[in-house]
Amino acid sequence: MLNKVLEVKNLTKQFGDFTAVDRVSFSLNEGEILGLLGPNGAGKTTTIYMLLDVMEPTSGQISYFGKTFKKARSEILKRVNFSSAYISLPWLFTVDQVLSIYADLYEIPNKKKRIDKLLSEFEINHLREKEVNSLSAGERARLLLTKAFLNYPEIILLDEPTASLDPEIAVKIREFLKKEQKEYKVSMLFTSHNMGEVEEMCDRVIILNHGKIIAEDTPENLANQITVSQMEILIKDYKKAEEVFEDQKIKYKRDGSMFYISVESKKISNFLTMLTNNKINFQDISINKPDLEDFFLKVSKGGLRPGGRL
């Protein structure tokens, strides 16, 4: 049986007549990375603020480790942390000073050893004497992650943690997060606009739109709900291909000798057989199967049918 470390039930937040979060319910399991996705204005940030107890819900319940903020706020906050590419730290403090202050707040034993280890993990040890205001956006993002892991969190809320990082550092950050998940069973709520990153990192995904959950499953299962693949085929004898496609009532777009065709994924082999039977030789072919981004774009534009199917 899965151990639920965070449970959210019918969470709602209203601002006057506007409902930003509308009866949202979900859970986070021990050692799970759960993606929280949605277009701008979907309710992600408001949800995170309520999960951090910096914004009070209009109604609903949030419980960590089976306890609510009302009964165990101090205990919960010692076991939870948060990082976002969009929050700031004291500008005139050095990296060392910032981390030392937070380590004291979290009552970290042997704080120097912990700070040294994390600075090394995030490759910013050389920045310890630099003031926060002199750091680049990517350096500040890594400092925020260092701060977020100081207290050995059991749950960490990560709001676009790699948004300001170059690809090489972003890879290393993802490797660190996966290691924390595997070795220490750290549970993570993960937001990102990078769908490839979400597919790589997340065990399960929740998609919000207009304050409501409109889809929830593994990235693979959500992507599989899009049944059409996109094909790009280079055919030098494009006139013959056009005749065959029109005779077979196959819709296509052409740019020179390059054809762009949408084909049901399960019928790709039939399509290729048809090309062979009609002696249509192609010089190059690319088959782009649906991924999480295709699903996200589809449902964000209102393409989800009742029951969660497309």
Residue frames relative to the residue before (quaternion, step in Angstrom):
aa qw qx qy qz dx dy dz
M 1.0000 0.0000 0.0000 0.0000 0.00 0.00 0.00
L 0.4498 -0.7044 0.4831 0.2608 3.58 -0.88 0.97
N 0.3483 -0.7289 0.5568 0.1934 3.52 -1.04 0.87
K 0.2275 -0.7925 0.5548 0.1109 3.59 -0.45 1.22
V 0.1775 -0.8092 0.5543 0.0803 3.57 -0.65 1.13
L 0.7659 0.1408 -0.1061 0.6183 3.58 1.28 -0.31
E 0.0025 0.7862 -0.6175 0.0224 3.56 -0.91 0.97
V 0.0910 -0.7807 0.6183 0.0037 3.53 -0.90 1.04
K 0.0273 -0.8234 0.5655 -0.0394 3.56 -0.68 1.11
N 0.8635 -0.1105 0.0329 0.4909 3.54 -0.79 1.17
L 0.1747 0.8168 -0.5278 0.1537 3.57 1.00 0.83
T 0.0243 0.8055 -0.5855 0.0881 3.56 -0.76 1.13
K 0.0113 0.7770 -0.6293 0.0048 3.55 -1.08 0.80
Q 0.0670 -0.7977 0.5993 -0.0088 3.52 -0.76 1.16
F 0.1424 -0.7339 0.6580 0.0908 3.52 -1.18 0.74
G 0.7846 -0.1414 0.0487 0.6016 3.56 0.04 1.28
D 0.8031 -0.2072 0.1835 0.5277 3.58 -0.69 -1.10
F 0.6143 0.5607 -0.3439 0.4358 3.57 1.27 -0.16
T 0.2058 -0.7716 0.5931 0.1027 3.58 -0.87 1.01
A 0.2250 -0.8105 0.5317 0.0988 3.58 -0.34 1.28
V 0.7679 0.0897 -0.0360 0.6332 3.57 1.12 -0.78
D 0.1213 -0.8504 0.5117 -0.0187 3.54 -0.57 1.21
R 0.8215 -0.2841 0.1348 0.4756 3.59 -0.22 1.38
V 0.1899 0.8032 -0.5297 0.1953 3.55 0.84 1.07
S 0.0053 0.7897 -0.6124 0.0360 3.58 -0.90 0.99
F 0.2606 0.7376 -0.5996 0.1692 3.56 -0.96 0.90
S 0.2349 -0.7530 0.5916 0.1671 3.55 -1.31 0.16
L 0.2478 -0.7298 0.6182 0.1547 3.53 -1.32 0.46
N 0.2863 -0.7868 0.5285 0.1403 3.55 -0.73 1.10
E 0.6339 -0.5227 0.4050 0.4012 3.55 -1.23 0.45
G 0.8434 0.1574 -0.1351 0.4956 3.57 -0.86 0.99
E 0.5538 0.6115 -0.3856 0.4132 3.58 1.26 0.21
I 0.2219 -0.7115 0.6425 0.1779 3.54 -1.25 0.56
L 0.0882 -0.8155 0.5716 -0.0229 3.55 -0.48 1.28
G 0.2855 -0.7672 0.5535 0.1536 3.58 -0.70 1.08
L 0.1159 -0.7532 0.6445 0.0624 3.56 -1.03 0.88
L 0.0238 0.8393 -0.5346 0.0963 3.55 -0.21 1.34
G 0.2618 0.7522 -0.5854 0.1515 3.50 -1.31 0.32
P 0.5646 -0.5854 0.4428 0.3775 3.59 -1.16 0.48
N 0.6816 -0.4495 0.3554 0.4550 3.58 -1.25 0.18
G 0.7922 0.2713 -0.2220 0.4996 3.56 -0.90 0.97
A 0.4672 0.7086 -0.4280 0.3107 3.59 1.27 0.07
G 0.6034 -0.5697 0.3641 0.4228 3.60 1.18 -0.46
K 0.3875 0.7513 -0.4660 0.2613 3.61 1.27 0.10
T 0.7002 0.4723 -0.2809 0.4558 3.58 0.76 -1.05
T 0.6387 0.5192 -0.3281 0.4635 3.59 0.96 -0.81
T 0.6306 0.5275 -0.3271 0.4659 3.58 1.01 -0.81
I 0.6687 0.4974 -0.3040 0.4616 3.59 0.88 -0.92
Y 0.6378 0.5259 -0.3352 0.4519 3.60 0.95 -0.80
M 0.6589 0.4841 -0.3148 0.4820 3.58 1.02 -0.72
L 0.6328 0.5301 -0.3297 0.4580 3.59 1.07 -0.72
L 0.6963 0.4449 -0.2616 0.4987 3.58 1.19 -0.55
D 0.4213 -0.7311 0.4352 0.3141 3.57 1.33 -0.05
V 0.4758 0.6287 -0.4784 0.3867 3.57 1.05 0.72
M 0.7351 0.2186 -0.1808 0.6158 3.56 1.34 -0.03
E 0.3582 -0.7608 0.5061 0.1918 3.55 -0.81 1.00
P 0.4389 -0.6923 0.4986 0.2819 3.62 -0.81 0.91
T 0.5112 -0.5952 0.5133 0.3478 3.54 -1.23 0.46
S 0.7607 -0.1532 0.1001 0.6227 3.54 1.12 -0.76
G 0.5713 0.5857 -0.4459 0.3630 3.55 -1.29 0.22
Q 0.3366 -0.7522 0.5420 0.1646 3.54 -1.33 0.15
I 0.1133 -0.7522 0.6467 0.0553 3.53 -1.17 0.81
S 0.0638 0.7994 -0.5960 0.0415 3.58 -0.83 0.93
Y 0.1717 -0.7540 0.6292 0.0779 3.53 -1.03 0.96
F 0.8435 0.0052 -0.0341 0.5361 3.56 -0.86 0.98
G 0.6893 -0.4992 0.2625 0.4546 3.55 1.12 0.77
K 0.6856 0.4491 -0.2778 0.5011 3.60 1.29 0.16
T 0.3765 -0.7256 0.5330 0.2184 3.58 -1.15 0.64
F 0.6492 -0.5119 0.3886 0.4067 3.56 -1.26 0.39
K 0.6205 0.5747 -0.3465 0.4058 3.56 1.00 -0.80
K 0.7668 0.3622 -0.1866 0.4961 3.59 0.99 -0.79
A 0.8326 0.1192 -0.0195 0.5405 3.62 1.06 -0.63
R 0.0838 0.8501 -0.5164 0.0597 3.60 0.99 0.82
S 0.6859 0.4955 -0.2951 0.4437 3.59 0.76 -1.00
E 0.6621 0.5071 -0.3035 0.4609 3.59 0.92 -0.89
I 0.6523 0.5233 -0.3135 0.4499 3.57 0.95 -0.90
L 0.7067 0.4854 -0.2754 0.4348 3.58 0.80 -1.01
K 0.5986 0.5465 -0.3620 0.4604 3.59 1.20 -0.37
R 0.7414 0.4016 -0.2033 0.4977 3.57 1.19 -0.56
V 0.7010 0.4036 -0.2272 0.5423 3.58 1.35 -0.07
N 0.0250 0.7905 -0.6116 -0.0200 3.59 -1.15 0.51
F 0.2844 -0.7633 0.5731 0.0898 3.52 -1.35 0.32
S 0.0344 0.7743 -0.6319 0.0026 3.55 -1.12 0.71
S 0.0360 0.7817 -0.6209 0.0462 3.52 -1.02 0.87
A 0.5017 -0.6516 0.4811 0.3037 3.55 -1.06 0.75
Y 0.7218 0.4740 -0.2299 0.4489 3.59 1.25 -0.35
I 0.5873 0.5325 -0.4078 0.4530 3.61 1.16 0.29
S 0.3577 -0.7500 0.5229 0.1903 3.58 -1.20 0.52
L 0.2775 -0.7173 0.6158 0.1712 3.52 -1.38 0.37
P 0.6901 -0.4688 0.3228 0.4470 3.64 -1.20 0.31
W 0.4217 -0.7788 0.4115 0.2152 3.56 -0.41 1.29
L 0.7547 0.4109 -0.2196 0.4619 3.59 0.97 -0.79
F 0.5426 0.5908 -0.4098 0.4344 3.58 1.27 0.09
T 0.4598 -0.6415 0.5248 0.3188 3.57 -1.18 0.50
V 0.6845 -0.4597 0.3656 0.4318 3.55 -1.30 0.27
D 0.6562 0.5211 -0.3029 0.4541 3.58 0.90 -0.94
Q 0.6689 0.5063 -0.3006 0.4537 3.58 0.93 -0.93
V 0.6408 0.5306 -0.3245 0.4501 3.57 0.94 -0.88
L 0.7116 0.4567 -0.2677 0.4619 3.56 0.79 -1.01
S 0.6189 0.5438 -0.3435 0.4508 3.60 1.05 -0.69
I 0.6474 0.5170 -0.3157 0.4626 3.59 0.98 -0.87
Y 0.6923 0.4654 -0.2903 0.4689 3.58 0.84 -0.93
A 0.6164 0.5406 -0.3473 0.4551 3.59 1.04 -0.70
D 0.6405 0.5066 -0.3196 0.4806 3.59 1.07 -0.72
L 0.6364 0.5325 -0.3274 0.4519 3.58 1.00 -0.82
Y 0.7255 0.4070 -0.2287 0.5056 3.56 1.05 -0.81
E 0.3626 -0.7573 0.4685 0.2750 3.58 1.33 -0.02
I 0.1611 0.8188 -0.5272 0.1600 3.56 0.91 0.99
P 0.3509 -0.7253 0.5450 0.2318 3.62 -0.72 0.97
N 0.8308 0.0624 -0.0916 0.5454 3.58 -1.05 0.83
K 0.0031 0.8744 -0.4849 0.0129 3.55 0.86 1.05
K 0.6050 0.5719 -0.3686 0.4136 3.62 1.01 -0.68
K 0.6519 0.5108 -0.3128 0.4650 3.56 0.94 -0.89
R 0.6649 0.4993 -0.3044 0.4648 3.59 0.94 -0.88
I 0.6569 0.5016 -0.3127 0.4681 3.60 0.92 -0.86
D 0.6414 0.5304 -0.3229 0.4506 3.60 0.92 -0.90
K 0.6602 0.5204 -0.3078 0.4456 3.58 0.92 -0.94
L 0.7136 0.4557 -0.2704 0.4583 3.59 0.82 -0.95
L 0.6109 0.5364 -0.3546 0.4619 3.60 1.02 -0.71
S 0.6482 0.5023 -0.3066 0.4833 3.55 1.07 -0.75
E 0.6377 0.5402 -0.3235 0.4437 3.60 0.95 -0.90
F 0.7707 0.3481 -0.1769 0.5035 3.58 0.92 -0.92
E 0.4293 -0.7610 0.4080 0.2648 3.55 1.37 0.30
I 0.5459 0.5832 -0.4308 0.4199 3.58 0.87 0.97
N 0.2420 0.7996 -0.5137 0.1954 3.57 1.18 0.52
H 0.6529 0.5365 -0.3024 0.4409 3.58 1.11 -0.73
L 0.6559 0.5309 -0.3019 0.4436 3.60 1.27 -0.20
R 0.3696 0.7938 -0.4521 0.1701 3.59 1.24 -0.15
E 0.7471 0.3946 -0.2266 0.4845 3.63 0.97 -0.76
K 0.5486 0.6197 -0.4013 0.3924 3.58 1.24 -0.01
E 0.4689 -0.6594 0.5066 0.2977 3.58 -1.10 0.70
V 0.6309 -0.5669 0.3793 0.3698 3.55 -1.12 0.73
N 0.6664 0.5306 -0.3189 0.4155 3.61 0.96 -0.84
S 0.6692 0.4928 -0.3042 0.4656 3.61 1.22 -0.28
L 0.5462 0.6351 -0.3900 0.3822 3.59 1.29 -0.11
S 0.4880 -0.6176 0.5227 0.3273 3.54 -1.21 0.52
A 0.6839 -0.4671 0.3482 0.4391 3.58 -1.28 0.23
G 0.6662 0.5045 -0.3028 0.4582 3.59 0.96 -0.83
E 0.6458 0.5098 -0.3174 0.4715 3.59 1.03 -0.76
R 0.6453 0.5067 -0.3229 0.4718 3.59 1.01 -0.77
A 0.6197 0.5410 -0.3460 0.4511 3.58 1.03 -0.75
R 0.6748 0.4784 -0.2970 0.4769 3.60 0.97 -0.81
L 0.6098 0.5332 -0.3479 0.4721 3.60 1.11 -0.64
L 0.6440 0.5206 -0.3189 0.4611 3.60 0.98 -0.82
L 0.6454 0.4989 -0.3184 0.4830 3.58 1.02 -0.73
T 0.6087 0.5418 -0.3439 0.4665 3.58 1.05 -0.74
K 0.6537 0.5110 -0.2950 0.4738 3.55 0.93 -0.95
A 0.6813 0.5257 -0.2926 0.4169 3.57 0.93 -0.94
F 0.7351 0.4085 -0.2376 0.4862 3.60 1.10 -0.59
L 0.3713 0.7655 -0.4671 0.2406 3.61 1.26 0.01
N 0.7819 0.3845 -0.1805 0.4562 3.57 0.83 -1.01
Y 0.4805 -0.6805 0.4312 0.3465 3.60 1.22 0.49
P 0.0337 0.8593 -0.5101 0.0122 3.62 0.82 0.95
E 0.3754 -0.6947 0.5676 0.2332 3.53 -1.17 0.66
I 0.7483 0.1355 -0.0943 0.6425 3.54 1.29 -0.52
I 0.0060 0.7908 -0.6120 0.0009 3.56 -0.94 0.86
L 0.2659 -0.7440 0.5983 0.1337 3.55 -0.98 0.97
L 0.0706 -0.8262 0.5583 -0.0263 3.56 -0.53 1.20
D 0.1025 -0.8051 0.5841 0.0120 3.56 -0.45 1.26
E 0.8100 -0.2504 0.0950 0.5218 3.57 -0.23 1.36
P 0.0274 0.8747 -0.4838 0.0120 3.60 0.78 0.98
T 0.7530 0.3564 -0.2186 0.5080 3.63 1.13 -0.45
A 0.3064 0.8123 -0.4651 0.1732 3.59 1.28 0.20
S 0.7814 0.3308 -0.1708 0.5008 3.62 0.98 -0.77
L 0.5688 0.6404 -0.3580 0.3717 3.58 1.24 0.10
D 0.4858 -0.6237 0.5104 0.3384 3.56 -1.14 0.60
P 0.7016 -0.5195 0.2789 0.4002 3.60 -1.12 0.59
E 0.6514 0.5281 -0.3320 0.4318 3.61 0.92 -0.82
I 0.6841 0.4593 -0.2834 0.4906 3.60 0.93 -0.90
A 0.6123 0.5575 -0.3511 0.4370 3.59 1.03 -0.76
V 0.6204 0.5337 -0.3314 0.4695 3.59 1.04 -0.77
K 0.6745 0.4958 -0.2942 0.4612 3.58 0.90 -0.91
I 0.6252 0.5270 -0.3350 0.4682 3.59 1.06 -0.73
R 0.6607 0.4971 -0.3142 0.4665 3.58 0.91 -0.87
E 0.6301 0.5239 -0.3328 0.4667 3.58 1.04 -0.74
F 0.6350 0.5226 -0.3252 0.4668 3.59 1.02 -0.78
L 0.6655 0.5048 -0.3045 0.4578 3.58 0.90 -0.92
K 0.6474 0.5088 -0.3184 0.4697 3.59 0.98 -0.82
K 0.6385 0.5234 -0.3266 0.4602 3.58 1.02 -0.77
E 0.6412 0.5156 -0.3195 0.4700 3.58 0.99 -0.84
Q 0.6363 0.5291 -0.3186 0.4623 3.57 1.03 -0.81
K 0.7216 0.4644 -0.2488 0.4492 3.55 0.82 -1.06
E 0.7589 0.4167 -0.2209 0.4490 3.58 0.77 -1.03
Y 0.8204 0.2426 -0.0923 0.5095 3.58 0.95 -0.85
K 0.4007 -0.7458 0.4457 0.2908 3.58 1.34 0.09
V 0.2098 0.7775 -0.5541 0.2107 3.55 1.01 0.87
S 0.2802 -0.7493 0.5806 0.1513 3.57 -0.92 0.97
M 0.0814 -0.8236 0.5612 0.0030 3.57 -0.92 0.87
L 0.1874 -0.7025 0.6728 0.1371 3.51 -1.20 0.76
F 0.0932 -0.8581 0.5009 -0.0633 3.54 -0.39 1.32
T 0.0396 -0.7821 0.6212 0.0296 3.60 -0.74 1.03
S 0.1458 0.7713 -0.6079 0.1194 3.56 -1.08 0.75
H 0.3475 -0.7013 0.5736 0.2416 3.55 -1.23 0.51
N 0.5651 0.5717 -0.3778 0.4594 3.55 1.34 0.02
M 0.2684 -0.8166 0.4886 0.1495 3.57 -0.10 1.29
G 0.5972 0.5524 -0.3663 0.4516 3.58 1.11 -0.59
E 0.6419 0.5175 -0.3082 0.4745 3.56 1.04 -0.81
V 0.6429 0.5213 -0.3174 0.4628 3.58 0.98 -0.83
E 0.6443 0.5158 -0.3203 0.4651 3.59 0.96 -0.85
E 0.6720 0.4993 -0.2928 0.4619 3.57 1.01 -0.81
M 0.7811 0.4140 -0.1826 0.4302 3.57 0.85 -1.01
C 0.7790 0.4422 -0.1982 0.3978 3.54 0.80 -1.04
D 0.4059 -0.6925 0.5502 0.2302 3.54 -1.07 0.87
R 0.7844 0.0329 0.0370 0.6182 3.54 1.12 -0.75
V 0.1915 -0.7922 0.5749 0.0724 3.56 -1.17 0.65
I 0.1365 -0.7356 0.6578 0.0867 3.52 -1.18 0.79
I 0.1351 -0.7862 0.5981 0.0765 3.59 -0.91 0.89
L 0.1850 -0.7765 0.5984 0.0681 3.54 -0.83 1.11
N 0.1034 0.7535 -0.6488 0.0224 3.53 -1.23 0.57
H 0.8339 0.0022 -0.0660 0.5480 3.54 -0.82 1.05
G 0.7356 -0.4690 0.2262 0.4333 3.55 0.99 0.92
K 0.6967 0.4394 -0.2669 0.5004 3.59 1.28 -0.06
I 0.4707 -0.6247 0.5311 0.3258 3.55 -1.22 0.50
I 0.1100 -0.8209 0.5593 0.0352 3.58 -0.65 1.12
A 0.7972 0.0450 -0.0445 0.6004 3.59 1.24 -0.19
E 0.0582 0.7830 -0.6165 0.0591 3.56 -1.15 0.69
D 0.3920 0.6783 -0.5446 0.2994 3.58 -0.69 1.13
T 0.6621 -0.4250 0.3802 0.4863 3.57 -1.26 -0.27
P 0.6278 -0.5336 0.3870 0.4139 3.64 -1.12 0.47
E 0.6492 0.5321 -0.3184 0.4405 3.59 0.96 -0.85
N 0.6889 0.4794 -0.2943 0.4571 3.59 0.86 -0.92
L 0.6319 0.5155 -0.3411 0.4675 3.58 1.04 -0.69
A 0.6515 0.5135 -0.3185 0.4587 3.60 0.92 -0.88
N 0.6555 0.5360 -0.3099 0.4324 3.58 1.03 -0.78
Q 0.5584 0.5954 -0.3983 0.4183 3.59 1.24 -0.19
I 0.6087 0.4552 -0.3570 0.5429 3.57 1.28 -0.19
T 0.2112 -0.8514 0.4751 0.0692 3.57 -0.39 1.23
V 0.6833 0.4872 -0.2774 0.4677 3.59 1.26 -0.16
S 0.2148 -0.7593 0.6038 0.1127 3.56 -0.98 0.95
Q 0.3514 -0.7176 0.5619 0.2138 3.54 -1.25 0.53
M 0.1323 -0.8056 0.5764 0.0362 3.55 -0.81 1.07
E 0.1160 -0.7440 0.6540 0.0722 3.53 -1.15 0.79
I 0.0069 0.8256 -0.5594 0.0732 3.59 -0.54 1.19
L 0.2398 -0.7577 0.5931 0.1288 3.56 -0.87 1.02
I 0.0616 0.7961 -0.5923 0.1080 3.57 -0.53 1.26
K 0.3573 -0.7670 0.4904 0.2087 3.58 -0.43 1.19
D 0.7101 0.3760 -0.2419 0.5440 3.59 0.99 -0.83
Y 0.0295 -0.8694 0.4933 0.0005 3.55 0.64 1.20
K 0.5933 0.5770 -0.3797 0.4135 3.60 1.13 -0.55
K 0.6495 0.4994 -0.3148 0.4792 3.58 0.98 -0.85
A 0.6396 0.5280 -0.3243 0.4550 3.58 0.98 -0.85
E 0.6385 0.5280 -0.3290 0.4531 3.59 0.94 -0.84
E 0.6447 0.5268 -0.3263 0.4475 3.58 0.94 -0.86
V 0.6781 0.4838 -0.2903 0.4711 3.57 0.92 -0.94
F 0.6661 0.5056 -0.3150 0.4488 3.62 0.87 -0.90
E 0.6681 0.4861 -0.3079 0.4718 3.57 0.96 -0.79
D 0.6336 0.5200 -0.3283 0.4693 3.59 1.05 -0.75
Q 0.7177 0.4224 -0.2332 0.5021 3.61 1.07 -0.81
K 0.3897 -0.7386 0.4528 0.3122 3.57 1.39 -0.02
I 0.3457 0.7145 -0.5160 0.3220 3.56 0.97 0.93
K 0.3253 -0.7540 0.5389 0.1878 3.57 -0.66 1.09
Y 0.0717 0.8005 -0.5888 0.0856 3.56 -0.97 0.85
K 0.2155 -0.6955 0.6548 0.2027 3.49 -1.43 0.16
R 0.1392 -0.8070 0.5712 0.0553 3.57 -1.02 0.78
D 0.0313 -0.7494 0.6611 0.0177 3.51 -1.13 0.82
G 0.7872 -0.1062 0.0186 0.6071 3.55 -0.05 1.30
S 0.7823 -0.2609 0.2165 0.5225 3.58 -0.66 -1.10
M 0.5744 0.5851 -0.3783 0.4297 3.59 1.29 0.09
F 0.1618 -0.7860 0.5941 0.0556 3.55 -0.83 1.11
Y 0.1610 -0.7641 0.6203 0.0730 3.54 -1.09 0.83
I 0.0558 0.8279 -0.5432 0.1284 3.55 -0.44 1.27
S 0.2781 -0.7295 0.6009 0.1714 3.57 -1.06 0.82
V 0.0055 0.8066 -0.5873 0.0668 3.55 -0.76 1.11
E 0.5079 -0.6126 0.4971 0.3457 3.57 -1.00 0.76
S 0.5603 -0.6563 0.3873 0.3246 3.55 -0.79 1.08
K 0.6964 0.4844 -0.2816 0.4485 3.58 0.94 -0.86
K 0.7065 0.4393 -0.2619 0.4891 3.60 1.28 -0.23
I 0.3386 0.7641 -0.4933 0.2412 3.59 1.23 0.22
S 0.6587 0.5055 -0.3209 0.4556 3.60 0.90 -0.89
N 0.6296 0.5282 -0.3346 0.4611 3.61 1.03 -0.74
F 0.6404 0.5314 -0.3165 0.4553 3.56 1.03 -0.84
L 0.6710 0.4940 -0.2960 0.4671 3.59 0.93 -0.89
T 0.6177 0.5322 -0.3331 0.4736 3.57 1.11 -0.71
M 0.6296 0.5387 -0.3244 0.4563 3.57 1.04 -0.81
L 0.6282 0.5247 -0.3391 0.4638 3.60 1.02 -0.77
T 0.6622 0.5110 -0.2971 0.4605 3.58 0.95 -0.91
N 0.6687 0.5135 -0.2991 0.4469 3.59 0.90 -0.95
N 0.7332 0.3912 -0.2241 0.5091 3.57 1.13 -0.67
K 0.4336 -0.7454 0.4135 0.2921 3.56 1.38 0.35
I 0.3452 0.6962 -0.5335 0.3339 3.51 0.95 1.04
N 0.1593 -0.8080 0.5641 0.0589 3.55 -0.44 1.22
F 0.1246 -0.7912 0.5948 0.0681 3.55 -0.83 0.95
Q 0.4195 -0.7275 0.4993 0.2133 3.54 -1.08 0.84
D 0.7929 0.0027 0.0161 0.6092 3.59 1.17 -0.54
I 0.0126 -0.7978 0.6028 -0.0026 3.54 -1.11 0.67
S 0.0562 -0.7732 0.6314 0.0162 3.55 -1.07 0.83
I 0.1086 -0.7927 0.5991 0.0314 3.56 -0.81 1.05
N 0.1117 -0.8069 0.5798 0.0189 3.55 -0.50 1.23
K 0.1832 -0.8059 0.5573 0.0799 3.55 -0.25 1.31
P 0.6370 -0.5607 0.3598 0.3878 3.60 -1.10 0.59
D 0.0873 -0.7735 0.6246 0.0632 3.55 -1.15 0.65
L 0.7591 -0.3809 0.2577 0.4608 3.57 -1.29 -0.04
E 0.6193 0.5533 -0.3522 0.4315 3.59 1.03 -0.71
D 0.6180 0.5350 -0.3431 0.4627 3.59 1.03 -0.76
F 0.6632 0.4952 -0.3021 0.4729 3.57 0.94 -0.91
F 0.6519 0.5301 -0.3156 0.4409 3.58 0.90 -0.95
L 0.6786 0.4862 -0.2979 0.4629 3.58 0.86 -0.93
K 0.6389 0.5408 -0.3229 0.4416 3.56 1.04 -0.80
V 0.7370 0.4163 -0.2497 0.4703 3.58 0.73 -1.01
S 0.6112 0.5575 -0.3559 0.4347 3.60 1.10 -0.60
K 0.6935 0.4312 -0.2669 0.5117 3.57 1.23 -0.48
G 0.6303 -0.5866 0.3221 0.3936 3.57 1.24 0.34
G 0.4513 0.7246 -0.4269 0.2983 3.56 1.19 0.46
L 0.5281 0.6400 -0.4158 0.3723 3.60 1.22 0.17
R 0.3114 -0.7559 0.5514 0.1664 3.54 -0.83 1.01
P 0.6533 -0.4847 0.3804 0.4399 3.63 -1.17 0.35
G 0.7453 0.3463 -0.2765 0.4982 3.55 -0.93 0.91
G 0.5539 -0.6747 0.3600 0.3293 3.57 1.30 0.11
R 0.5916 0.5594 -0.3855 0.4342 3.63 1.20 0.29
L 0.4270 -0.6913 0.5212 0.2611 3.52 -1.21 0.52
